[in-house]
Amino acid sequence: MGPFRTRTVMAVPMEQNDFSSSASQMGLEVPLMEKQSGWQARRKRKQQQQQQKRKNEEQELAKQQRVLRQQRQQQQQQQQQQHQTQNYYSNKPSPSSPPTSKTKQNPDTPETIPDDEFDDPYESDPGESYRDRCERMEAESFQQTRSCLTIPKFLTNPKRRSRSEPTRTTTTPLVEEIANHADYINPQSLPKDLQQLKYSEQSEIGDGSQPHDWSEISQPLRPNRTHLNISHWSDFGKRGYMEDRYAIQNLGAVQVEVSPIHINSNSQDHQHEVTQRTSRRLKLPLTWVGIFDGHGGEKASQFCADWLAKYVQNEDSYPFDLGLAMKNAFTSIDRDFVHSGHPDGSTACAATLVGGRRIVCANAGDSRAIVVRKDGSVVRLSRDHKPGVPDETKRITDMGGRVIYWGRWRVEGLLAVSRSVGDASLKPYVSAEPEVCEYDIGKDDWFLVISSDGVWDVMDNEEAAHVVIASSCVMQDGRLKIDTRRFQWAARNLIEHAKSCGSTDNFSAVVVDLKSCGNPSSKSGIYEP
């Protein structure tokens, strides 16, 4: 046997592909870089996957920390707001005094905003989420609070009289009437322990429960014994709940002294006779109409519809200064409702009509009041209070609040109105102080229209005026005249037109015939104002 031969064998890496091993067996030279490319690429991909996994874990951890930090900030803000709400009415600063603490300018606040901000009528309204938020807050705190849906204290406890006047120990007629009345409406959403509460008479209209049959034409032209013809209507729209309310009420009458007229005449007897004939006291009837658009629930709007007129009558300046009485009544009813513990709120636009001579309008929110003239022109009696209006933005930010854009400009990113009754969690940024307008009715002023924002979101003032005129007037002998049989459906036609334009909100509208004072309402027909 020959000598033993040794042969050197090169070890092939396990990661080498089949193509490399086949090439070696065939005697082909395979470069080293090509041999190692397969396992290096796989190793690189594995490292990249590990890095991406670590990066995703870090991002998820940072996101969780950010959410926890935001939750802590929200809890701190809610505690501060609750503390401010408790001390708002007891330690309210005067308008002339500067703010107690300096706040930095919020970067979310717009620098330039138009006077009337644009609202997309087809956007998804987050009012339902605000409603759920209010219901949750009420469920958490209602057991420790007292409901406001009761008779106001000033009705059960009359004002103190002077020592010269005898004191009364009996209850007021209104309290006796409410106690003896058993047909008032109770919302089904109230807790069981409040099912026995009674509402006032005006809540029997304005809750969206009217019959929807066009064949019924027996709607009264003068509801609640008012002195003017009034068309009124409300509708749920496309929502499953109704938060709008409206009220129509007869406030009685006020006596106005007519100034004497002196006529220059050579005969003194004749001048004396004219003076005696013109110096007299004129009795003017008063009618109250109001629209109340609730948000977060219907308790605030229901409470305003039931009692706001009584708050006005309870003011010391009533009926001599109706503007001051209505302004003070708004703040008083807001104070009582906030102290009740209910978290929801309501806009309020109300008007007191003095005979056929004057309109005193007070507004807090985005409901609107206009006067429609014979030629279709419009006189605006109210201004929409929204956070995007420059002076409202400044007022909110000066008090430490924020105006955040979320579909539209909102107070603290929640509420799309800057003034309302209630909304305790947003006090003091959301104010209940109304803007008051006193307007003398002219000969060409035919209608007063007050409606909630469900109408104004899709229609401007001129379009609404044309709808009211077309629904109420006819041409006879070449002249435009009012047909009372058509006028009684003017408010409903206005709402139906808004629904056809795409609005999905709750609707409430009141249309007043300003020229019907003194005309008998029992006889329907055509007349010329």
QUITABEL-V970567 format. One record per residue. N is the residue number from 1. RES is the residue in one small letter. SS is DSSP state (h for helix, s for strand, l for the rest). PSI is psi in radians with two decimals (NA if undefined). D_CENTER is the distance of its C-alpha to the mean C-alpha in whole Angstrom. Layout:
n=N res=RES ss=SS psi=PSI d_center=D_CENTER
n=N res=RES ss=SS psi=PSI d_center=D_CENTER
//
This chain:
n=1 res=m ss=l psi=2.40 d_center=112
n=2 res=g ss=l psi=3.10 d_center=111
n=3 res=p ss=l psi=2.65 d_center=109
n=4 res=f ss=l psi=2.24 d_center=106
n=5 res=r ss=l psi=2.46 d_center=103
n=6 res=t ss=l psi=2.48 d_center=100
n=7 res=r ss=l psi=2.29 d_center=97
n=8 res=t ss=l psi=2.22 d_center=93
n=9 res=v ss=l psi=2.22 d_center=90
n=10 res=m ss=l psi=2.27 d_center=87
n=11 res=a ss=l psi=2.23 d_center=84
n=12 res=v ss=l psi=2.27 d_center=81
n=13 res=p ss=l psi=2.54 d_center=78
n=14 res=m ss=l psi=-0.46 d_center=76
n=15 res=e ss=l psi=-0.10 d_center=73
n=16 res=q ss=l psi=2.49 d_center=75
n=17 res=n ss=l psi=3.00 d_center=74
n=18 res=d ss=h psi=-0.58 d_center=77
n=19 res=f ss=h psi=-0.66 d_center=77
n=20 res=s ss=h psi=-0.76 d_center=79
n=21 res=s ss=h psi=-0.68 d_center=81
n=22 res=s ss=h psi=-0.69 d_center=82
n=23 res=a ss=h psi=-0.62 d_center=83
n=24 res=s ss=h psi=-0.72 d_center=85
n=25 res=q ss=h psi=-0.53 d_center=87
n=26 res=m ss=l psi=-0.03 d_center=88
n=27 res=g ss=l psi=0.21 d_center=89
n=28 res=l ss=l psi=2.57 d_center=86
n=29 res=e ss=l psi=2.16 d_center=85
n=30 res=v ss=l psi=2.15 d_center=81
n=31 res=p ss=l psi=2.64 d_center=80
n=32 res=l ss=h psi=-0.67 d_center=78
n=33 res=m ss=h psi=-0.64 d_center=75
n=34 res=e ss=h psi=-0.54 d_center=75
n=35 res=k ss=h psi=-0.68 d_center=76
n=36 res=q ss=h psi=-0.13 d_center=73
n=37 res=s ss=h psi=-0.61 d_center=70
n=38 res=g ss=h psi=-0.95 d_center=69
n=39 res=w ss=h psi=-0.51 d_center=69
n=40 res=q ss=h psi=-0.68 d_center=67
n=41 res=a ss=h psi=-0.73 d_center=64
n=42 res=r ss=h psi=-0.66 d_center=63
n=43 res=r ss=h psi=-0.69 d_center=63
n=44 res=k ss=h psi=-0.73 d_center=61
n=45 res=r ss=h psi=-0.68 d_center=59
n=46 res=k ss=h psi=-0.69 d_center=59
n=47 res=q ss=h psi=-0.71 d_center=58
n=48 res=q ss=h psi=-0.70 d_center=55
n=49 res=q ss=h psi=-0.71 d_center=54
n=50 res=q ss=h psi=-0.72 d_center=54
n=51 res=q ss=h psi=-0.74 d_center=52
n=52 res=q ss=h psi=-0.65 d_center=49
n=53 res=k ss=h psi=-0.78 d_center=49
n=54 res=r ss=h psi=-0.68 d_center=49
n=55 res=k ss=h psi=-0.74 d_center=47
n=56 res=n ss=h psi=-0.69 d_center=44
n=57 res=e ss=h psi=-0.70 d_center=45
n=58 res=e ss=h psi=-0.73 d_center=44
n=59 res=q ss=h psi=-0.72 d_center=41
n=60 res=e ss=h psi=-0.70 d_center=40
n=61 res=l ss=h psi=-0.72 d_center=40
n=62 res=a ss=h psi=-0.65 d_center=39
n=63 res=k ss=h psi=-0.76 d_center=35
n=64 res=q ss=h psi=-0.72 d_center=36
n=65 res=q ss=h psi=-0.68 d_center=36
n=66 res=r ss=h psi=-0.70 d_center=33
n=67 res=v ss=h psi=-0.74 d_center=31
n=68 res=l ss=h psi=-0.67 d_center=32
n=69 res=r ss=h psi=-0.71 d_center=32
n=70 res=q ss=h psi=-0.69 d_center=28
n=71 res=q ss=h psi=-0.72 d_center=28
n=72 res=r ss=h psi=-0.69 d_center=29
n=73 res=q ss=h psi=-0.72 d_center=27
n=74 res=q ss=h psi=-0.70 d_center=24
n=75 res=q ss=h psi=-0.71 d_center=26
n=76 res=q ss=h psi=-0.72 d_center=27
n=77 res=q ss=h psi=-0.71 d_center=23
n=78 res=q ss=h psi=-0.70 d_center=22
n=79 res=q ss=h psi=-0.70 d_center=25
n=80 res=q ss=h psi=-0.73 d_center=24
n=81 res=q ss=h psi=-0.71 d_center=21
n=82 res=q ss=h psi=-0.68 d_center=22
n=83 res=h ss=h psi=-0.71 d_center=24
n=84 res=q ss=h psi=-0.64 d_center=22
n=85 res=t ss=h psi=-0.68 d_center=20
n=86 res=q ss=h psi=-0.60 d_center=23
n=87 res=n ss=l psi=0.14 d_center=24
n=88 res=y ss=l psi=-0.85 d_center=21
n=89 res=y ss=l psi=-0.45 d_center=22
n=90 res=s ss=l psi=-0.60 d_center=26
n=91 res=n ss=l psi=0.84 d_center=26
n=92 res=k ss=l psi=2.13 d_center=24
n=93 res=p ss=l psi=2.71 d_center=25
n=94 res=s ss=l psi=2.68 d_center=26
n=95 res=p ss=l psi=-0.51 d_center=24
n=96 res=s ss=l psi=-0.37 d_center=28
n=97 res=s ss=l psi=2.53 d_center=29
n=98 res=p ss=l psi=2.83 d_center=29
n=99 res=p ss=l psi=2.60 d_center=27
n=100 res=t ss=l psi=-0.56 d_center=29
n=101 res=s ss=l psi=2.48 d_center=29
n=102 res=k ss=l psi=2.36 d_center=30
n=103 res=t ss=l psi=2.53 d_center=27
n=104 res=k ss=l psi=2.72 d_center=28
n=105 res=q ss=l psi=2.26 d_center=27
n=106 res=n ss=l psi=2.21 d_center=24
n=107 res=p ss=l psi=-0.38 d_center=26
n=108 res=d ss=l psi=-0.24 d_center=23
n=109 res=t ss=l psi=2.28 d_center=21
n=110 res=p ss=l psi=2.54 d_center=22
n=111 res=e ss=l psi=-0.82 d_center=25
n=112 res=t ss=l psi=2.16 d_center=24
n=113 res=i ss=l psi=2.38 d_center=21
n=114 res=p ss=l psi=2.81 d_center=20
n=115 res=d ss=l psi=-0.74 d_center=18
n=116 res=d ss=l psi=1.83 d_center=16
n=117 res=e ss=l psi=2.66 d_center=16
n=118 res=f ss=l psi=2.28 d_center=16
n=119 res=d ss=l psi=2.27 d_center=14
n=120 res=d ss=l psi=1.99 d_center=16
n=121 res=p ss=l psi=-0.27 d_center=15
n=122 res=y ss=l psi=0.13 d_center=17
n=123 res=e ss=l psi=2.78 d_center=17
n=124 res=s ss=l psi=2.07 d_center=16
n=125 res=d ss=l psi=2.12 d_center=12
n=126 res=p ss=l psi=0.34 d_center=13
n=127 res=g ss=h psi=-0.50 d_center=10
n=128 res=e ss=h psi=-0.70 d_center=13
n=129 res=s ss=h psi=-0.66 d_center=15
n=130 res=y ss=h psi=-0.60 d_center=12
n=131 res=r ss=h psi=-0.78 d_center=12
n=132 res=d ss=h psi=-0.66 d_center=16
n=133 res=r ss=h psi=-0.76 d_center=16
n=134 res=c ss=h psi=-0.68 d_center=14
n=135 res=e ss=h psi=-0.68 d_center=17
n=136 res=r ss=h psi=-0.76 d_center=20
n=137 res=m ss=h psi=-0.68 d_center=19
n=138 res=e ss=h psi=-0.66 d_center=19
n=139 res=a ss=h psi=-0.54 d_center=22
n=140 res=e ss=h psi=-0.56 d_center=24
n=141 res=s ss=h psi=-0.05 d_center=23
n=142 res=f ss=h psi=-0.53 d_center=23
n=143 res=q ss=h psi=-0.38 d_center=27
n=144 res=q ss=h psi=0.10 d_center=27
n=145 res=t ss=l psi=2.96 d_center=24
n=146 res=r ss=l psi=2.35 d_center=24
n=147 res=s ss=l psi=2.51 d_center=21
n=148 res=c ss=l psi=-0.13 d_center=19
n=149 res=l ss=l psi=0.97 d_center=19
n=150 res=t ss=l psi=3.09 d_center=23
n=151 res=i ss=l psi=2.27 d_center=24
n=152 res=p ss=l psi=2.65 d_center=23
n=153 res=k ss=h psi=-0.58 d_center=26
n=154 res=f ss=h psi=-0.29 d_center=27
n=155 res=l ss=h psi=-0.60 d_center=27
n=156 res=t ss=h psi=-0.46 d_center=30
n=157 res=n ss=l psi=1.62 d_center=31
n=158 res=p ss=l psi=2.84 d_center=32
n=159 res=k ss=l psi=2.62 d_center=32
n=160 res=r ss=l psi=2.32 d_center=36
n=161 res=r ss=l psi=2.87 d_center=38
n=162 res=s ss=l psi=2.89 d_center=41
n=163 res=r ss=l psi=-0.49 d_center=44
n=164 res=s ss=l psi=-0.42 d_center=45
n=165 res=e ss=l psi=2.49 d_center=43
n=166 res=p ss=l psi=2.54 d_center=44
n=167 res=t ss=l psi=2.67 d_center=41
n=168 res=r ss=l psi=2.39 d_center=40
n=169 res=t ss=l psi=-0.16 d_center=40
n=170 res=t ss=l psi=2.79 d_center=38
n=171 res=t ss=l psi=2.84 d_center=35
n=172 res=t ss=l psi=2.73 d_center=33
n=173 res=p ss=h psi=-0.57 d_center=33
n=174 res=l ss=h psi=-0.73 d_center=29
n=175 res=v ss=h psi=-0.73 d_center=30
n=176 res=e ss=h psi=-0.68 d_center=33
n=177 res=e ss=h psi=-0.73 d_center=31
n=178 res=i ss=h psi=-0.69 d_center=28
n=179 res=a ss=h psi=-0.55 d_center=31
n=180 res=n ss=h psi=-0.19 d_center=33
n=181 res=h ss=l psi=2.38 d_center=31
n=182 res=a ss=l psi=0.21 d_center=31
n=183 res=d ss=l psi=0.32 d_center=29
n=184 res=y ss=l psi=2.76 d_center=25
n=185 res=i ss=l psi=2.38 d_center=23
n=186 res=n ss=l psi=2.11 d_center=22
n=187 res=p ss=l psi=2.50 d_center=20
n=188 res=q ss=l psi=-0.26 d_center=22
n=189 res=s ss=l psi=-0.11 d_center=20
n=190 res=l ss=l psi=2.61 d_center=21
n=191 res=p ss=l psi=2.83 d_center=24
n=192 res=k ss=h psi=-0.56 d_center=27
n=193 res=d ss=h psi=-0.03 d_center=28
n=194 res=l ss=h psi=0.21 d_center=25
n=195 res=q ss=l psi=-0.32 d_center=26
n=196 res=q ss=l psi=0.01 d_center=28
n=197 res=l ss=l psi=2.59 d_center=25
n=198 res=k ss=l psi=2.58 d_center=25
n=199 res=y ss=l psi=2.89 d_center=22
n=200 res=s ss=l psi=3.05 d_center=22
n=201 res=e ss=h psi=-0.64 d_center=23
n=202 res=q ss=h psi=-0.22 d_center=20
n=203 res=s ss=h psi=-0.10 d_center=18
n=204 res=e ss=h psi=-0.26 d_center=21
n=205 res=i ss=l psi=2.74 d_center=19
n=206 res=g ss=l psi=0.22 d_center=16
n=207 res=d ss=l psi=0.23 d_center=16
n=208 res=g ss=l psi=0.23 d_center=17
n=209 res=s ss=l psi=0.34 d_center=20
n=210 res=q ss=l psi=2.69 d_center=22
n=211 res=p ss=l psi=2.39 d_center=25
n=212 res=h ss=l psi=0.98 d_center=25
n=213 res=d ss=l psi=2.06 d_center=29
n=214 res=w ss=l psi=-0.32 d_center=29
n=215 res=s ss=l psi=-0.29 d_center=33
n=216 res=e ss=l psi=2.00 d_center=31
n=217 res=i ss=l psi=0.54 d_center=31
n=218 res=s ss=l psi=0.30 d_center=31
n=219 res=q ss=l psi=2.24 d_center=28
n=220 res=p ss=l psi=2.48 d_center=28
n=221 res=l ss=l psi=-0.43 d_center=27
n=222 res=r ss=l psi=1.41 d_center=27
n=223 res=p ss=h psi=2.58 d_center=25
n=224 res=n ss=h psi=0.61 d_center=26
n=225 res=r ss=h psi=0.68 d_center=28
n=226 res=t ss=l psi=2.86 d_center=26
n=227 res=h ss=l psi=0.08 d_center=29
n=228 res=l ss=l psi=2.65 d_center=27
n=229 res=n ss=l psi=2.27 d_center=27
n=230 res=i ss=s psi=2.28 d_center=23
n=231 res=s ss=s psi=2.29 d_center=22
n=232 res=h ss=s psi=2.58 d_center=19
n=233 res=w ss=s psi=2.72 d_center=18
n=234 res=s ss=s psi=2.72 d_center=15
n=235 res=d ss=s psi=2.56 d_center=16
n=236 res=f ss=l psi=-0.47 d_center=15
n=237 res=g ss=l psi=-2.42 d_center=16
n=238 res=k ss=l psi=0.29 d_center=17
n=239 res=r ss=l psi=2.70 d_center=16
n=240 res=g ss=l psi=0.13 d_center=18
n=241 res=y ss=l psi=2.81 d_center=15
n=242 res=m ss=l psi=2.01 d_center=13
n=243 res=e ss=l psi=-0.13 d_center=10
n=244 res=d ss=s psi=2.56 d_center=9
n=245 res=r ss=s psi=2.72 d_center=11
n=246 res=y ss=s psi=2.74 d_center=13
n=247 res=a ss=s psi=2.48 d_center=16
n=248 res=i ss=s psi=2.19 d_center=19
n=249 res=q ss=s psi=2.55 d_center=22
n=250 res=n ss=s psi=2.05 d_center=25
n=251 res=l ss=s psi=0.14 d_center=25
n=252 res=g ss=s psi=-2.39 d_center=29
n=253 res=a ss=s psi=2.80 d_center=31
n=254 res=v ss=s psi=2.45 d_center=31
n=255 res=q ss=s psi=2.26 d_center=35
n=256 res=v ss=s psi=2.30 d_center=35
n=257 res=e ss=s psi=2.15 d_center=39
n=258 res=v ss=l psi=2.26 d_center=40
n=259 res=s ss=l psi=2.45 d_center=42
n=260 res=p ss=l psi=2.60 d_center=46
n=261 res=i ss=l psi=2.13 d_center=47
n=262 res=h ss=l psi=2.23 d_center=51
n=263 res=i ss=l psi=2.22 d_center=53
n=264 res=n ss=l psi=2.11 d_center=56
n=265 res=s ss=l psi=2.63 d_center=59
n=266 res=n ss=l psi=-0.43 d_center=63
n=267 res=s ss=l psi=2.04 d_center=62
n=268 res=q ss=h psi=-0.55 d_center=61
n=269 res=d ss=h psi=-0.69 d_center=61
n=270 res=h ss=h psi=-0.74 d_center=58
n=271 res=q ss=h psi=-0.73 d_center=56
n=272 res=h ss=h psi=-0.64 d_center=56
n=273 res=e ss=h psi=-0.72 d_center=55
n=274 res=v ss=h psi=-0.70 d_center=52
n=275 res=t ss=h psi=-0.73 d_center=51
n=276 res=q ss=h psi=-0.54 d_center=51
n=277 res=r ss=h psi=-0.52 d_center=49
n=278 res=t ss=h psi=-0.36 d_center=46
n=279 res=s ss=l psi=1.72 d_center=46
n=280 res=r ss=l psi=2.96 d_center=44
n=281 res=r ss=s psi=2.19 d_center=40
n=282 res=l ss=s psi=2.30 d_center=38
n=283 res=k ss=s psi=2.03 d_center=35
n=284 res=l ss=s psi=2.22 d_center=32
n=285 res=p ss=s psi=2.68 d_center=30
n=286 res=l ss=s psi=2.32 d_center=26
n=287 res=t ss=s psi=2.36 d_center=23
n=288 res=w ss=s psi=2.23 d_center=20
n=289 res=v ss=s psi=2.47 d_center=17
n=290 res=g ss=s psi=2.56 d_center=13
n=291 res=i ss=s psi=2.32 d_center=10
n=292 res=f ss=s psi=1.93 d_center=7
n=293 res=d ss=s psi=1.85 d_center=5
n=294 res=g ss=s psi=2.76 d_center=6
n=295 res=h ss=s psi=2.41 d_center=6
n=296 res=g ss=l psi=0.07 d_center=10
n=297 res=g ss=l psi=3.08 d_center=11
n=298 res=e ss=l psi=0.06 d_center=11
n=299 res=k ss=h psi=-0.71 d_center=13
n=300 res=a ss=h psi=-0.78 d_center=10
n=301 res=s ss=h psi=-0.65 d_center=9
n=302 res=q ss=h psi=-0.73 d_center=13
n=303 res=f ss=h psi=-0.69 d_center=14
n=304 res=c ss=h psi=-0.74 d_center=12
n=305 res=a ss=h psi=-0.58 d_center=14
n=306 res=d ss=h psi=-0.69 d_center=17
n=307 res=w ss=h psi=-0.17 d_center=18
n=308 res=l ss=h psi=-0.67 d_center=16
n=309 res=a ss=h psi=-0.65 d_center=19
n=310 res=k ss=h psi=-0.59 d_center=21
n=311 res=y ss=h psi=-0.68 d_center=20
n=312 res=v ss=h psi=-0.79 d_center=21
n=313 res=q ss=h psi=-0.38 d_center=24
n=314 res=n ss=h psi=-0.23 d_center=25
n=315 res=e ss=l psi=2.58 d_center=25
n=316 res=d ss=l psi=-0.51 d_center=28
n=317 res=s ss=l psi=-0.08 d_center=27
n=318 res=y ss=l psi=2.39 d_center=26
n=319 res=p ss=l psi=0.26 d_center=27
n=320 res=f ss=l psi=-0.63 d_center=29
n=321 res=d ss=l psi=1.54 d_center=26
n=322 res=l ss=h psi=-0.62 d_center=23
n=323 res=g ss=h psi=-0.81 d_center=21
n=324 res=l ss=h psi=-0.67 d_center=22
n=325 res=a ss=h psi=-0.73 d_center=22
n=326 res=m ss=h psi=-0.66 d_center=18
n=327 res=k ss=h psi=-0.80 d_center=18
n=328 res=n ss=h psi=-0.57 d_center=19
n=329 res=a ss=h psi=-0.64 d_center=18
n=330 res=f ss=h psi=-0.85 d_center=14
n=331 res=t ss=h psi=-0.58 d_center=16
n=332 res=s ss=h psi=-0.78 d_center=18
n=333 res=i ss=h psi=-0.54 d_center=16
n=334 res=d ss=h psi=-0.73 d_center=14
n=335 res=r ss=h psi=-0.78 d_center=17
n=336 res=d ss=h psi=-0.67 d_center=18
n=337 res=f ss=h psi=-0.69 d_center=15
n=338 res=v ss=h psi=-0.72 d_center=16
n=339 res=h ss=h psi=-0.26 d_center=20
n=340 res=s ss=h psi=-0.42 d_center=19
n=341 res=g ss=l psi=-0.11 d_center=19
n=342 res=h ss=l psi=2.32 d_center=16
n=343 res=p ss=l psi=-0.20 d_center=14
n=344 res=d ss=l psi=3.09 d_center=10
n=345 res=g ss=s psi=3.12 d_center=8
n=346 res=s ss=s psi=2.42 d_center=5
n=347 res=t ss=l psi=2.82 d_center=4
n=348 res=a ss=s psi=2.17 d_center=7
n=349 res=c ss=s psi=1.91 d_center=10
n=350 res=a ss=s psi=2.69 d_center=13
n=351 res=a ss=s psi=2.45 d_center=17
n=352 res=t ss=s psi=2.12 d_center=20
n=353 res=l ss=s psi=2.11 d_center=23
n=354 res=v ss=s psi=1.73 d_center=26
n=355 res=g ss=l psi=-2.37 d_center=29
n=356 res=g ss=l psi=0.51 d_center=29
n=357 res=r ss=l psi=-0.67 d_center=29
n=358 res=r ss=s psi=2.62 d_center=26
n=359 res=i ss=s psi=2.21 d_center=22
n=360 res=v ss=s psi=1.94 d_center=20
n=361 res=c ss=s psi=2.37 d_center=17
n=362 res=a ss=s psi=2.33 d_center=14
n=363 res=n ss=s psi=2.41 d_center=11
n=364 res=a ss=s psi=1.77 d_center=8
n=365 res=g ss=l psi=-2.77 d_center=5
n=366 res=d ss=l psi=0.17 d_center=6
n=367 res=s ss=l psi=2.77 d_center=7
n=368 res=r ss=s psi=2.59 d_center=11
n=369 res=a ss=s psi=2.31 d_center=14
n=370 res=i ss=s psi=2.74 d_center=17
n=371 res=v ss=s psi=2.21 d_center=21
n=372 res=v ss=s psi=2.21 d_center=23
n=373 res=r ss=s psi=2.99 d_center=27
n=374 res=k ss=l psi=-0.64 d_center=30
n=375 res=d ss=l psi=0.10 d_center=31
n=376 res=g ss=l psi=-0.08 d_center=27
n=377 res=s ss=l psi=2.89 d_center=26
n=378 res=v ss=s psi=2.44 d_center=23
n=379 res=v ss=s psi=2.10 d_center=22
n=380 res=r ss=s psi=2.19 d_center=18
n=381 res=l ss=l psi=-0.19 d_center=17
n=382 res=s ss=l psi=2.86 d_center=14
n=383 res=r ss=l psi=2.42 d_center=13
n=384 res=d ss=l psi=2.25 d_center=10
n=385 res=h ss=l psi=1.76 d_center=9
n=386 res=k ss=l psi=2.66 d_center=10
n=387 res=p ss=l psi=-0.39 d_center=12
n=388 res=g ss=l psi=-0.16 d_center=15
n=389 res=v ss=l psi=2.36 d_center=15
n=390 res=p ss=h psi=-0.83 d_center=19
n=391 res=d ss=h psi=-0.55 d_center=18
n=392 res=e ss=h psi=-0.67 d_center=15
n=393 res=t ss=h psi=-0.76 d_center=17
n=394 res=k ss=h psi=-0.71 d_center=20
n=395 res=r ss=h psi=-0.71 d_center=18
n=396 res=i ss=h psi=-0.81 d_center=17
n=397 res=t ss=h psi=-0.57 d_center=20
n=398 res=d ss=h psi=-0.46 d_center=22
n=399 res=m ss=l psi=0.03 d_center=21
n=400 res=g ss=l psi=0.07 d_center=22
n=401 res=g ss=l psi=3.09 d_center=19
n=402 res=r ss=l psi=2.55 d_center=18
n=403 res=v ss=s psi=1.95 d_center=17
n=404 res=i ss=s psi=2.43 d_center=17
n=405 res=y ss=s psi=2.05 d_center=17
n=406 res=w ss=l psi=1.42 d_center=17
n=407 res=g ss=l psi=-0.70 d_center=16
n=408 res=r ss=l psi=2.96 d_center=14
n=409 res=w ss=s psi=2.31 d_center=14
n=410 res=r ss=s psi=2.59 d_center=12
n=411 res=v ss=s psi=2.08 d_center=13
n=412 res=e ss=l psi=0.46 d_center=16
n=413 res=g ss=l psi=0.22 d_center=15
n=414 res=l ss=l psi=-0.98 d_center=12
n=415 res=l ss=s psi=2.31 d_center=9
n=416 res=a ss=l psi=0.13 d_center=8
n=417 res=v ss=l psi=2.60 d_center=6
n=418 res=s ss=l psi=-0.16 d_center=9
n=419 res=r ss=s psi=2.39 d_center=8
n=420 res=s ss=l psi=2.96 d_center=7
n=421 res=v ss=s psi=2.20 d_center=9
n=422 res=g ss=s psi=-2.47 d_center=10
n=423 res=d ss=l psi=1.05 d_center=10
n=424 res=a ss=h psi=-0.58 d_center=14
n=425 res=s ss=h psi=-0.27 d_center=15
n=426 res=l ss=h psi=0.20 d_center=14
n=427 res=k ss=l psi=2.56 d_center=15
n=428 res=p ss=l psi=0.21 d_center=16
n=429 res=y ss=l psi=-0.70 d_center=15
n=430 res=v ss=l psi=1.97 d_center=11
n=431 res=s ss=s psi=2.67 d_center=12
n=432 res=a ss=l psi=0.07 d_center=11
n=433 res=e ss=l psi=2.09 d_center=14
n=434 res=p ss=l psi=2.89 d_center=13
n=435 res=e ss=s psi=2.23 d_center=15
n=436 res=v ss=s psi=2.37 d_center=17
n=437 res=c ss=s psi=2.26 d_center=19
n=438 res=e ss=s psi=2.17 d_center=22
n=439 res=y ss=s psi=2.25 d_center=24
n=440 res=d ss=s psi=2.17 d_center=27
n=441 res=i ss=l psi=2.25 d_center=27
n=442 res=g ss=l psi=3.07 d_center=30
n=443 res=k ss=l psi=-0.42 d_center=33
n=444 res=d ss=l psi=0.05 d_center=31
n=445 res=d ss=s psi=2.04 d_center=27
n=446 res=w ss=s psi=-0.69 d_center=27
n=447 res=f ss=s psi=2.57 d_center=23
n=448 res=l ss=s psi=2.19 d_center=20
n=449 res=v ss=s psi=2.15 d_center=17
n=450 res=i ss=s psi=2.24 d_center=14
n=451 res=s ss=s psi=2.77 d_center=11
n=452 res=s ss=l psi=3.04 d_center=8
n=453 res=d ss=h psi=-0.19 d_center=8
n=454 res=g ss=h psi=-0.49 d_center=10
n=455 res=v ss=h psi=-0.79 d_center=13
n=456 res=w ss=h psi=-0.23 d_center=12
n=457 res=d ss=l psi=-0.42 d_center=12
n=458 res=v ss=l psi=-0.05 d_center=16
n=459 res=m ss=l psi=2.51 d_center=17
n=460 res=d ss=l psi=3.11 d_center=18
n=461 res=n ss=h psi=-0.73 d_center=18
n=462 res=e ss=h psi=-0.69 d_center=22
n=463 res=e ss=h psi=-0.73 d_center=22
n=464 res=a ss=h psi=-0.68 d_center=19
n=465 res=a ss=h psi=-0.72 d_center=22
n=466 res=h ss=h psi=-0.65 d_center=25
n=467 res=v ss=h psi=-0.73 d_center=24
n=468 res=v ss=h psi=-0.76 d_center=23
n=469 res=i ss=h psi=-0.77 d_center=27
n=470 res=a ss=h psi=-0.51 d_center=28
n=471 res=s ss=h psi=-0.29 d_center=27
n=472 res=s ss=h psi=-0.37 d_center=28
n=473 res=c ss=s psi=2.74 d_center=31
n=474 res=v ss=s psi=2.77 d_center=35
n=475 res=m ss=s psi=2.18 d_center=38
n=476 res=q ss=s psi=2.17 d_center=41
n=477 res=d ss=l psi=0.63 d_center=44
n=478 res=g ss=l psi=0.21 d_center=42
n=479 res=r ss=s psi=2.56 d_center=39
n=480 res=l ss=s psi=2.18 d_center=36
n=481 res=k ss=s psi=2.77 d_center=35
n=482 res=i ss=s psi=2.27 d_center=32
n=483 res=d ss=s psi=1.98 d_center=33
n=484 res=t ss=h psi=-0.50 d_center=31
n=485 res=r ss=h psi=-0.55 d_center=32
n=486 res=r ss=h psi=-0.58 d_center=30
n=487 res=f ss=h psi=-0.55 d_center=27
n=488 res=q ss=l psi=-0.24 d_center=26
n=489 res=w ss=l psi=0.27 d_center=25
n=490 res=a ss=h psi=-0.75 d_center=23
n=491 res=a ss=h psi=-0.68 d_center=19
n=492 res=r ss=h psi=-0.70 d_center=21
n=493 res=n ss=h psi=-0.65 d_center=22
n=494 res=l ss=h psi=-0.74 d_center=19
n=495 res=i ss=h psi=-0.71 d_center=17
n=496 res=e ss=h psi=-0.64 d_center=20
n=497 res=h ss=h psi=-0.69 d_center=21
n=498 res=a ss=h psi=-0.66 d_center=17
n=499 res=k ss=h psi=-0.67 d_center=19
n=500 res=s ss=h psi=-0.39 d_center=22
n=501 res=c ss=l psi=-0.08 d_center=20
n=502 res=g ss=l psi=0.05 d_center=19
n=503 res=s ss=l psi=2.42 d_center=15
n=504 res=t ss=l psi=0.09 d_center=15
n=505 res=d ss=l psi=3.02 d_center=11
n=506 res=n ss=l psi=2.64 d_center=11
n=507 res=f ss=s psi=2.45 d_center=12
n=508 res=s ss=s psi=2.38 d_center=12
n=509 res=a ss=s psi=2.49 d_center=14
n=510 res=v ss=s psi=2.23 d_center=16
n=511 res=v ss=s psi=2.18 d_center=19
n=512 res=v ss=s psi=2.28 d_center=22
n=513 res=d ss=s psi=1.82 d_center=25
n=514 res=l ss=l psi=-0.28 d_center=26
n=515 res=k ss=l psi=0.18 d_center=30
n=516 res=s ss=l psi=0.10 d_center=30
n=517 res=c ss=l psi=2.09 d_center=31
n=518 res=g ss=l psi=-0.33 d_center=34
n=519 res=n ss=l psi=2.36 d_center=35
n=520 res=p ss=l psi=2.31 d_center=36
n=521 res=s ss=l psi=-0.23 d_center=33
n=522 res=s ss=l psi=-0.35 d_center=36
n=523 res=k ss=l psi=1.89 d_center=37
n=524 res=s ss=l psi=2.43 d_center=35
n=525 res=g ss=l psi=-2.89 d_center=37
n=526 res=i ss=s psi=2.32 d_center=37
n=527 res=y ss=s psi=2.77 d_center=37
n=528 res=e ss=l psi=2.13 d_center=36
n=529 res=p ss=l psi=NA d_center=34
//
